[in-house]
Amino acid sequence: MSAVRGLCVTLSALGLLLAAAVAVAFTVWRALADVELGLHGVLALLLGVGVTLALGIGLMRLAYFSHRHGYDDRAGYD
């Protein structure tokens, strides 16, 4: 029974955080409605998103690779 209650509390907290993030994003979106983004701005945005995504994927791939091959288990044991 305690595990179910903990799960409900966790999901409720995550739902509230998601709702707050959506509210902030909507408010910022509305506040910046009159801002125009030129070609260079769009290219910089796309490049930034692409590099960030590639970096995140690459680092997660390295973490999984390291875990699967046991490098994490051997680290720190001289």
Backbone bond lengths (Angstrom), bond angles and torsions (degrees), N, CA, C in turn:
res aa  C-N    CA-C-N  psi(-1)  N-CA   C-N-CA  omega(-1)  CA-C   N-CA-C  phi
1 M - - - 1.445 - - 1.521 110.97 -
2 S 1.316 117.24 -35.87 1.458 121.69 -178.77 1.524 111.21 -67.94
3 A 1.329 117.12 -35.28 1.461 120.68 179.95 1.524 110.86 -66.89
4 V 1.320 116.66 -38.26 1.458 120.72 178.96 1.526 109.91 -66.76
5 R 1.314 115.85 -41.22 1.465 120.31 179.00 1.535 110.62 -64.25
6 G 1.327 116.24 -42.78 1.456 120.50 177.72 1.517 111.67 -62.76
7 L 1.326 116.44 -39.26 1.463 120.79 177.62 1.525 110.60 -63.93
8 C 1.325 116.73 -42.27 1.472 120.66 178.90 1.525 111.00 -63.72
9 V 1.317 117.33 -41.15 1.467 121.01 178.51 1.526 109.90 -64.83
10 T 1.318 117.01 -43.79 1.459 121.14 179.60 1.525 111.27 -63.09
11 L 1.317 116.94 -46.95 1.461 120.25 179.61 1.521 111.74 -65.04
12 S 1.320 117.28 -36.56 1.463 120.50 177.23 1.525 110.93 -65.04
13 A 1.333 116.43 -43.71 1.463 120.40 178.97 1.516 110.81 -63.83
14 L 1.320 117.51 -42.49 1.460 120.99 178.53 1.529 111.44 -66.13
15 G 1.317 116.92 -37.29 1.459 120.97 176.78 1.519 111.72 -64.20
16 L 1.340 116.44 -41.23 1.465 120.23 177.28 1.529 111.38 -65.47
17 L 1.320 117.34 -40.76 1.458 120.64 176.99 1.530 111.16 -63.65
18 L 1.317 116.85 -40.95 1.461 120.77 177.69 1.523 110.63 -63.61
19 A 1.332 116.95 -44.41 1.461 120.67 178.96 1.528 110.75 -62.16
20 A 1.328 117.34 -41.28 1.465 120.75 178.66 1.526 110.69 -64.58
21 A 1.332 117.51 -42.02 1.460 121.02 179.22 1.525 111.06 -63.86
22 V 1.311 117.33 -40.94 1.469 121.26 178.41 1.523 109.92 -65.70
23 A 1.336 117.38 -40.94 1.464 120.78 179.25 1.528 110.92 -63.28
24 V 1.323 117.15 -43.94 1.467 120.41 178.71 1.526 110.26 -65.41
25 A 1.320 117.71 -43.45 1.459 121.09 179.55 1.529 110.68 -61.84
26 F 1.312 117.79 -41.38 1.458 121.68 179.50 1.526 110.60 -65.67
27 T 1.327 116.89 -41.94 1.457 121.05 179.15 1.526 111.07 -63.40
28 V 1.311 117.58 -44.66 1.462 121.32 178.83 1.526 110.32 -66.16
29 W 1.321 116.94 -40.51 1.461 121.29 178.97 1.526 110.65 -59.29
30 R 1.340 115.61 -44.23 1.475 120.13 179.35 1.527 111.26 -67.53
31 A 1.333 117.44 -37.27 1.462 121.11 -178.32 1.529 111.35 -69.09
32 L 1.312 117.03 -29.64 1.463 121.30 -177.88 1.527 112.78 -99.79
33 A 1.305 117.20 19.28 1.461 120.85 -175.50 1.527 112.27 -63.99
34 D 1.328 118.17 -30.33 1.459 121.35 -176.60 1.523 113.37 -89.23
35 V 1.317 117.84 -1.44 1.463 121.36 -178.29 1.527 108.84 -83.70
36 E 1.329 115.38 129.49 1.462 119.86 177.91 1.526 109.58 -100.22
37 L 1.315 115.43 141.51 1.455 121.32 179.83 1.521 107.59 -113.92
38 G 1.330 116.31 119.49 1.464 120.76 -178.93 1.516 111.80 -78.75
39 L 1.315 114.62 -174.91 1.467 121.09 -178.71 1.524 111.51 -61.14
40 H 1.340 116.77 -44.18 1.459 119.73 -179.78 1.521 111.45 -65.30
41 G 1.317 117.24 -35.28 1.460 121.09 177.51 1.515 111.93 -66.41
42 V 1.325 116.24 -42.34 1.473 120.90 178.55 1.524 110.03 -64.83
43 L 1.332 116.86 -43.31 1.469 119.88 179.08 1.527 111.26 -63.84
44 A 1.341 116.80 -42.08 1.460 120.10 178.59 1.522 110.90 -64.28
45 L 1.331 116.85 -40.02 1.464 120.98 178.60 1.528 110.92 -63.80
46 L 1.323 116.21 -46.77 1.467 119.86 179.76 1.531 111.40 -64.49
47 L 1.330 116.91 -40.97 1.457 120.23 178.31 1.529 111.05 -64.73
48 G 1.323 116.79 -41.96 1.460 120.63 178.50 1.511 112.57 -63.65
49 V 1.325 116.59 -43.16 1.469 120.29 177.84 1.523 110.24 -64.40
50 G 1.319 116.92 -44.16 1.468 120.77 -179.46 1.522 112.79 -62.71
51 V 1.340 116.67 -45.46 1.471 120.19 179.99 1.527 110.60 -65.55
52 T 1.334 117.03 -42.14 1.459 120.88 179.26 1.526 111.13 -62.73
53 L 1.319 116.14 -43.53 1.463 120.71 178.86 1.526 111.01 -64.33
54 A 1.326 117.13 -44.12 1.463 120.74 179.21 1.526 111.15 -63.79
55 L 1.322 117.27 -40.62 1.451 120.61 178.78 1.528 111.14 -64.07
56 G 1.323 116.54 -45.01 1.466 120.28 178.30 1.519 112.30 -61.93
57 I 1.323 116.27 -44.92 1.468 120.10 179.16 1.525 110.33 -64.37
58 G 1.329 117.04 -43.27 1.466 120.37 179.90 1.522 112.73 -62.89
59 L 1.315 116.86 -43.62 1.467 119.53 -179.89 1.524 111.96 -67.54
60 M 1.330 117.24 -39.18 1.468 119.34 177.42 1.533 110.49 -66.79
61 R 1.324 116.67 -37.70 1.471 119.93 177.37 1.528 110.74 -62.64
62 L 1.342 116.69 -41.80 1.458 120.06 176.94 1.528 112.03 -64.67
63 A 1.313 116.97 -38.17 1.465 120.31 178.57 1.529 110.75 -64.47
64 Y 1.336 117.28 -44.49 1.466 120.07 178.31 1.530 111.15 -66.24
65 F 1.328 117.02 -41.45 1.455 121.16 178.61 1.529 110.45 -60.16
66 S 1.326 116.49 -45.84 1.453 121.45 -179.64 1.527 111.20 -62.44
67 H 1.322 116.05 -41.11 1.466 119.65 -179.27 1.531 111.14 -68.24
68 R 1.325 117.05 -42.70 1.469 120.64 -177.78 1.524 112.96 -66.14
69 H 1.316 116.56 -32.55 1.458 119.94 -176.57 1.519 113.42 -95.48
70 G 1.320 117.53 4.92 1.453 120.94 173.16 1.514 115.70 80.63
71 Y 1.335 117.89 11.40 1.461 119.35 179.75 1.526 111.14 -66.51
72 D 1.323 117.60 -29.97 1.452 120.78 179.58 1.527 110.93 -68.76
73 D 1.321 116.62 -33.60 1.476 120.52 -178.36 1.532 111.39 -70.61
74 R 1.329 116.59 -33.99 1.467 120.38 -177.02 1.522 113.74 -85.65
75 A 1.309 118.27 -13.57 1.467 121.44 -176.73 1.525 110.80 -66.68
76 G 1.281 117.13 132.07 1.468 121.89 176.02 1.515 114.73 88.57
77 Y 1.332 117.60 -3.07 1.464 119.97 179.62 1.519 108.74 -107.28
78 D 1.324 116.93 93.27 1.467 121.02 -179.80 1.503 111.45 -88.00
